[in-house]
Amino acid sequence: MSKANVRATMDMEEKNEPEHYGMAKSVNPVIYKAVIAGDINGLMGAIDPELSSLKQKVGESNNATIDFPLTDDEGVVVLQTDAILDTRWVKKGSRFVEESLVKWKRLPVDDATWEETAILQDQFINMNLENKVPVKDWGISGACFTYERLKSGNSIVHATIGTRNREVLDKLLRFRSSLIDSVDENGRTPLSYAASIGYLDGICCILDLKAFTECTYNRDRDGFYPIHMASRNGHINVIQEFLRRCQDSRELLNPKGQNILHVTAENGRANAVSYMLKISEVENLIYERDKDGNTALHLASRCGYPKIVSILT
């Protein structure tokens, strides 16, 4: 069966998904919370209620009740003020405005945000902005489920990669294969994002699922392939993995016509350049020019990386 057919088979029942399925605003908040917290039991329970019910019967569900953020019918978080932790005056342009540090209801104190006091008074007319509650009285929450992640529109698969929890990532992608096509606010695919942060285990998790091998050849919004993201940040172990699994990925070019050696040299990643030159197939890239006629040596020289210039000469 071809890769395309495998993907089609996995996605047969997913055609009715909303266009932005997998983003915080459209996903089941219980699933999103479990993903961010790395709660594999909570995730499986949300995905498979039958499994959750079975666990309750055998006495495996002794977890404390979690207060999830309030959401509307579409899964969008509805913010409610809980307390004012502090106030400050900040200069914005030519004027000074008062801001209040707001503790939001059902969200940990870590997610308190600075908001303009005047706007708060307009939006929450019944809130007492005079009584401040010290931060120390709330304690510090260890949860990494943040309102900022929800507000920025992160996809749950990107958020999972950010927590570096392979087990949750694997369950999530098997549960909903179309999540592999989601992009974050920077236009990065899940594989590109994992490559950019050097998350080798996550990359292996994605590529071990045979239907997703093609993701190696998917560009992000800026026209970079995942191996370019690893090269730009000098993640040698990730570059090695891509070259091991997809040898022709060394030939992939970004919109500037640059290969992985160009990208690595231009970003000053001396160790990665040195590694690449030890591979005969990649070493040949040293002579290739981008759309502006630059070799990797030209870029290193122009960007002021003498160590890389020395390596390439």
N, C-alpha and C positions, 0 to 999 in steps of 0.2 A: 504493500500500500504506500502511495506517495505521501510526502510530508503534507501536501495540500489536503489530501483526503483524510489524513489523520486529524488535522486541525478541523476540517469540516465535520468529522464525526464527533469530535469533542464538543463542538459548538452547536450541534443540531438543535438543542433545546434552549439556546441562548439568544435567538434571533429577536425576541421581543424585549430585550433589555433596553433601558433608556440610553441615549447616546453617551452620557457621561457616567455609566454604571461604574462603580468602584471608587468614585470620588467621595469625599466625606459627606457631601451634601445629599448623596443619593443612596448610600449604602446603609444597611441596617446598623444603627448605632451600637447595638450589642456586639455585633461582629467586629466593628471598627475598634471598640474598646478592648476586646479580647486580643485583637491583633497587636495593638500598640503595647499592651501590657505583657505580651508574650504568654498569654494564658491559653495553652493548647486545649485544656479541658473545656474552658469557656467557649473557645472557638468551635470545637467539635459539637458542643451542646447547642450552639446557635445555628450551626449548619445542619445538624441532624437531631431534631427534638426527640426522636425515638431513642437515640443513643443516650441523650441526656436523661430521659425518663428511666432507662435501664440502669444507669449509674446511680440514680436516686434509690432504686430498689435494693441495690447491693451495698448501699451505705457509703458510696464514694463521694457524695455531694455534701460535704460538711462545711463548705466555704461560707464565709460571712456574706450577707446581702450587700451588694454594691449599689450605691446611689449613682445611677447614670445621669448624664446631662439631659435636661428636658428637650424634647424635639417636637416639631409639628408633624402633620400627617405625611410630609414629604421627607422626613428625616433630617430636616435642617435644625441645628441647635438653636433653641430659644433662650436668649440670655435674660437672667433675672439677677438684679443686684442683691448681694447678701450683706456686705458691710464696706465701709470706707476705711482703709488701712492707714492712709497717709495723704497729705496734700503737698503741692509744691507750685511755685511760680516759674514759668519758662518763657523765654523770649521767642516769639514766632514772627518773623519779619520785623516790623517796626513797633510791635506791641508786646506786652507781657500778658499772658493768660494763666489762669489757675487751672491746675490739673489735679485730679483725685485718683488715688490708687484703689481700684475697685476689686473686691473679692466677689466673684460671681457664684451664685447659688449652684450647688451640686458640682462645682469644679474645685479642684485643689487650690490651695493658696499660691502654689507655684504659677498658676495661670492668671493671677491678678494682673490687671493691665492699667496703664495710665490713660485716663480719658479726660477730655475737657469738662470742667465742672459745669459750665453753662449748658453744654449739650446734655449732660446727665440730668440736670434739673428740668430740661424740656421733655426728655424721653421717659424719665422715671419721677413723675411729679410727687409721688407719695414717699420718696426716699428721703430719710433724714441725713443730710450731708454734713451735719455739725458734729455728730458723735463718731469719733474714729476708734477703731479697735486695733490695738497693736498687732503687728504681724506675729509676734512671738506667742500670742494667745491662741493662734490657730495651729501652731506646730508646722512642720515641714513635711509635705506629702512626698512619698517616694514614687508615686505614679508618674509615668512618662506620657500619659494621655493628655495632650495639651490643647487648649482652645485655639492656640495659634496654628496648630496643625490643621484643625478643622477649618479655621477662617481662611487659610491660604489655599484650601482646596486640594490638599495632597491626596493622591490616590492611596488606597490602603496597602497596595503592594509595595509602593515606594516607602511608605511609613514602616512596613514590616522589614524591608531591607535596611532601613535606618536603625532598627533595633538589633540587627544581625542575629535574628533567630531563625535558623534554617528550618527547623521543624515546622514552625508556623508558616513560613514562606511556602514550603512544600505542600502543606495541607491546603493553603489558600489557592495555589495555582491548580491543584488537582480538583478543587471544589468548583472553581470558575476560571476556565482556561483563558477566557477573553480578557482577563485582567492583565495579561502579558502585553496587551496592546495599549494600555493606559499610559499617559504621560504626566509628568509633574508640572508645576508652574513654570519651570524653566524649559519645558519641551523635551525633557529627557525620558527615554524609554526605561523600563525597569532594569534591563541589562546594562544600558549606558550609565544609569545612576550607580549601580553596583560596581561597575568598572571605575567610575570616577572616584569612589571612596575606597577602592582597593579591597572590596569585600569578596575575596576569592571563594569562600564557601557558598555564598549566595549565587555567584556566577556558575559554579559547578551544579548547584541545585537546579537552576534554570536550564542549563544545557544538558543535564542528565535526563530531563523530560524530553524525549526524542522530538516531539512536535514543536519544540521551541528552539531547535538548533538554528533554524533560519533567522532567529533574532540577531544573530551575529552580523547579519547583512542588512539590518534595518538602521537607517539614519535617524538621528534625533532632529529637533527643529532647526538646529544650526548646521545640519548637514554632516555631522560627525558620526562615525561608526563607534560602537563600543570600544574597539581596540584603540581608537584615537583618544578616547577619554582616559583609558589606562595609560597610554603613552604620554599624554599631556601632564599627567600627575606623577609619572615615574613609577608606577606600580609594576615592578618587574615580574612578580609571581603571576599577576593577572595576564600580562602580555604573554608570558610563557604558556599559560593555559589556553589562550585563544590560538596561539600558533600551533600548539599540540593538537587541538581539536579541529581547527580550520586553517590549514597551512596557507591557503590562498588569501587569508585575511590580511597578510602582509602587503598585498597589492592594492588594498582599498585606499581610495583617495578622498580627502575632504573637498569642500567647494573651492579651495585655493589650489587644488591639484597636488596636495601634499600627502606623502605616504607617512607611515608611522615613524620613520627616522627623521623626516622633516619636523614632524610635530614634537618629537622628543627633544631634538636639538634646539628648536625655537623656544622651548619652555625651560631650557637649562637643566635638563635631567641627565647629568653626566653619567651616573651609574647605569641608567637604562640604555644610553647610547653605547657605552662600553659593552654591555651585555649583548646588544643587537649585533655588534660587529663580530661577535664570536660565532654567529650563526651564518653559515655560508650563503644561504638563500636570502637572508636579510642584508648581509654585507653588501650585496650587489646594489642595494637601494642607494648607496652613497653617491652614485653617479647620476641618479635621476633628478630632474628639475621640475619645480612646480610651475604654475601658470605664469609666474613672473620671471621665470628663468633661474630661480634660486635652487642650489643644491643644499643639503643639510649643512654643509660647511659654510656656505654663504650666510645662512640664517644665524648660525651660531656666532659668526664673526660680527654680523650686523647688530645682534642683540647683546653683544658684550659678554660672551661666555668663553674665556680663554682656555679653560680646562677642556671643554668640548672641542674647541678648535684644535687643541693639541692631540686629542684622541682621534680626530678625523683626518689628521695629516701624518 
